[in-house]
Amino acid sequence: MGLTDNLMLNMYSIVLLLVVNVHTQNHHDTRQLQNVLFLWVSRLTILLLVMDVLARFDGLDTPLHPIFNQVGNFMLYLMGPALIVCWFLYVHLQVTQRKKATARLMKPLGILLAVNALFCLVSLFFGWIYTIDDMNVYHRGPLFFIPVILDFGLVFLITAYMVANRGKLGFHHFFNLMIFPLLPLFGMLIQLFFYHVPIIMNCVALAILIIFLNIQNQNIYTDHLTGIYNRKRLDKYMEDRVKNQGVQRSFGGILIDVDDFKEINDTYGHGHGDVVLREIAQMLRSCLRNNDFIARYGGDEFFIVVDTGSRRVLEEIIRRIQRCLEKLNTSEELNRPVSLSMGYDLYNPRSGQSVEEFQKSIDTRMYDIKRRSKSAPPRRTHGGI
């Protein structure tokens, strides 16, 4: 690939990423860590695309071309791992939904980047990674494989982490996030064997664009506070289930209400109330199965659609939620223990019930349980059915 072709391809990729940056800044809360990390990923990609152009002045013999070649190659080796680390932090936040846990990763990953920076600097004098001869021609050095292993290792680590936590991400979100490592990995393999076909950064730009478009689509159906599906997506999902449900199959529904949520807001403030809702949403995601559907139903209510026709399985999921809630109540995330009221039922395909009727019947069951629990003696565990 010639310099002109490389320049045109990279400029096109840069323009696309600039559009992504502007849209993200104008339409998303840039105070949220996930948006900050996504912006850093796209901005580092823009920087590396520019450096990739500079590194293509290989073999051109004017006073400035060797400088361009040296700066471009150095920055590619220096900042390449930084891009991958930012993506790792972004993925970690998507999985855990905990800013503090993601922030704790920044120190060890920062140390890794510092070691890489020191290695790149020393390599300038000893030619470990690469050298540029008097004719301004790039040559791989004897330790060229070290940064390659570092990049491949980080990509592999991210991929393995996503695969291990695919249940927490959900199928569509998992598939969306997997685009980022797979497309650049394809480009890395090509460039490893064919140096003069530099498409790694273009693959990264394409992956970011695809992920950005999927994020826009996902935001339509995502609750901005908890990160789970919203009521609009729930209603559509259940309408599809009812419409396509065979007469021999059923599914379960669980409606969950946070007890005394108004008291939590009044005592600790609405900010803490938001924390409670996020923690409960994350708790539910962690203890449900991969094929279970969860959405925020209302202010302090959650709705779960369970892919089962067995009441026994449905009740086991209720007990699992109770156990997860007890674990959450012993953590440091909440100022006080939280209890939940849960109503549940199986949808009977032969009943002819609409989605609204099915939801209303579960809602009635849940509030009956809530009234009985308030009139009953205090219980030692939280989150009874």
URBEL-V920396 format. One record per residue. RES is the residue in one small letter. D_CENTER is the distance of its C-alpha to the mean C-alpha in Angstrom with 2 decimals. Layout:
# URBEL-V920396
RES;D_CENTER
RES;D_CENTER
This chain:
# URBEL-V920396
m;34.40
g;36.52
l;35.70
t;36.07
d;33.75
n;31.11
l;31.57
m;31.29
l;28.17
n;26.42
m;27.71
y;26.34
s;22.85
i;23.25
v;24.41
l;21.41
l;19.02
l;21.36
v;21.08
v;17.26
n;17.80
v;20.55
h;18.83
t;15.74
q;18.31
n;20.55
h;18.38
h;15.48
d;15.99
t;15.90
r;16.54
q;13.05
l;11.37
q;8.03
n;10.62
v;12.80
l;10.58
f;9.91
l;13.68
w;14.57
v;12.98
s;15.04
r;18.02
l;18.28
t;18.24
i;21.07
l;22.94
l;22.74
l;23.93
v;26.90
m;27.59
d;27.47
v;30.25
l;32.27
a;32.06
r;33.65
f;36.94
d;37.93
g;41.68
l;42.62
d;45.45
t;45.66
p;45.49
l;41.91
h;40.33
p;40.29
i;38.59
f;35.89
n;35.48
q;35.31
v;32.85
g;30.54
n;30.43
f;30.14
m;27.13
l;25.35
y;25.82
l;25.11
m;21.91
g;20.35
p;18.90
a;17.74
l;15.52
i;14.00
v;13.69
c;11.86
w;9.24
f;9.32
l;8.98
y;5.96
v;4.27
h;6.65
l;6.02
q;2.96
v;5.73
t;8.63
q;8.43
r;11.33
k;12.18
k;15.25
a;13.86
t;11.60
a;14.76
r;16.88
l;15.32
m;16.43
k;20.08
p;20.23
l;18.04
g;20.32
i;23.30
l;22.17
l;21.95
a;25.34
v;26.90
n;25.77
a;27.24
l;30.46
f;30.73
c;30.36
l;33.01
v;35.45
s;34.97
l;36.37
f;39.71
f;39.82
g;38.12
w;35.86
i;32.98
y;35.00
t;38.26
i;39.61
d;43.33
d;46.17
m;45.61
n;42.02
v;40.68
y;37.46
h;37.85
r;35.39
g;36.37
p;37.05
l;33.76
f;31.64
f;29.83
i;28.35
p;25.76
v;25.10
i;24.49
l;22.25
d;20.02
f;20.12
g;19.58
l;16.39
v;15.03
f;16.33
l;14.85
i;11.23
t;12.15
a;13.94
y;11.29
m;8.93
v;12.25
a;13.32
n;10.49
r;10.30
g;12.18
k;9.78
l;7.10
g;10.14
f;11.86
h;11.06
h;7.26
f;7.86
f;10.58
n;8.95
l;6.64
m;9.94
i;11.87
f;11.19
p;12.95
l;15.41
l;16.93
p;17.63
l;18.85
f;21.27
g;22.41
m;22.86
l;25.06
i;27.15
q;27.64
l;28.49
f;31.41
f;32.21
y;31.97
h;33.36
v;30.53
p;27.81
i;24.82
i;21.91
m;20.86
n;21.54
c;19.22
v;16.46
a;17.46
l;17.49
a;13.98
i;12.75
l;15.06
i;13.93
i;10.23
f;11.79
l;14.09
n;11.68
i;9.87
q;13.52
n;14.36
q;11.60
n;12.64
i;16.07
y;15.28
t;12.80
d;14.42
h;13.63
l;14.68
t;13.08
g;9.92
i;11.75
y;14.04
n;17.07
r;20.75
k;21.07
r;18.64
l;20.36
d;23.77
k;23.04
y;21.59
m;24.66
e;27.05
d;25.90
r;26.33
v;29.77
k;30.87
n;30.00
q;30.92
g;33.84
v;36.75
q;36.22
r;32.63
s;31.20
f;28.01
g;27.51
g;26.35
i;25.67
l;25.89
i;24.97
d;26.41
v;26.06
d;29.68
d;31.28
f;28.22
k;30.63
e;32.29
i;29.05
n;28.55
d;32.26
t;32.43
y;29.31
g;28.26
h;25.65
g;23.13
h;23.39
g;23.36
d;19.90
v;18.85
v;20.55
l;18.79
r;15.28
e;16.53
i;18.13
a;15.17
q;13.18
m;16.47
l;16.91
r;13.61
s;14.59
c;18.13
l;17.98
r;18.21
n;15.81
n;17.98
d;18.43
f;17.33
i;16.64
a;17.06
r;18.45
y;22.08
g;23.66
g;23.84
d;23.70
e;23.53
f;21.03
f;21.83
i;20.97
v;22.20
v;23.18
d;24.14
t;27.51
g;31.13
s;32.20
r;32.93
r;32.99
v;29.37
l;28.43
e;30.33
e;28.79
i;25.29
i;26.86
r;28.22
r;24.93
i;23.34
q;26.40
r;25.96
c;22.34
l;23.61
e;26.42
k;24.12
l;22.07
n;25.46
t;26.45
s;23.49
e;23.72
e;21.04
l;23.67
n;27.11
r;28.75
p;28.32
v;26.90
s;28.40
l;27.32
s;29.55
m;28.60
g;30.40
y;29.90
d;31.71
l;31.74
y;32.02
n;35.28
p;35.26
r;39.04
s;38.97
g;38.14
q;35.98
s;33.78
v;30.20
e;31.62
e;34.39
f;32.18
q;29.85
k;32.99
s;34.57
i;31.64
d;31.60
t;35.33
r;34.90
m;32.28
y;34.58
d;37.54
i;35.77
k;34.86
r;38.53
r;39.85
s;37.63
k;38.90
s;42.48
a;42.07
p;42.70
p;39.75
r;37.61
r;36.43
t;32.94
h;30.39
g;28.77
g;31.62
i;31.83
